[in-house]
Amino acid sequence: MNASSMLETLYVIQQMDLELDRLKSDETRIPGDLASARSEREELNEQQEHCRTRQQETRREIQLNELELEDYRQKLGKSREEQQKNAFDARTQVQYENQIQQLSDRVTDLEEALAPLYERAEKLRAQWNDLEEQEDRLSPRLVELEAMDENRIQALRDEHSEKLAKRNELIKTIDARQVKEYEMIRKARKGLAVVAIQNSRCSGCNMQLPVTIQQQAKARKIPAVKCTSCGRILVHL
């Protein structure tokens, strides 16, 4: 292969490599509708976790208050029984009345404290049911979007494999030393090693090229002419 053909082929390989890079990049790109659905699921999971935590806290508060309430109700019943059995004089009667009143007040306080807790528990139960309904609506759509994305990724991988095979066959026709140099420049210059001269400028870095450099590139000889600014291989198309 002569120098002119080699540079033209190298330029073609560069375009193929850029296309392969694009396919790899597209593979990692998450479609907007899928990203939105995933974000919705994450937000829903956070809301469920928050609701679950509040439900647990509320149940603990209710349980503690109910246990204490039951204890005071038993004490109140016992005091009344003892009053009937033992309050034979006015003084003892007053003592029992005071004790019963204190116990009754505490029972009332606990009953009043439980009322908003029961209300909160009911609201949290309704909120949880609503979150579950949202999850039921979201899940099948998310499954469908995930499946579509898997198909998209597989199609990109298939296309990448096909184009990579063609690229690898073509690069075998180029001198190994030229390929090594190309790969080194490509790695150092973010995937772009071979660029065309456009309007007397390097299309890689947009630097104005001296006339002598342009003339050397137009001659298409090996070793290839490089941009004095970015070091990329120049091709005169």
PyMOL commands that set and color helices and strands:
alter all, ss='L'
color gray80, all
select helices_A, chain A and resi 3-28+32-86+90-171+176-188+211-219
alter helices_A, ss='H'
color red, helices_A
select strands_A, chain A and resi 194-198+201-202+233-235
alter strands_A, ss='S'
color yellow, strands_A
deselect
rebuild
show_as cartoon
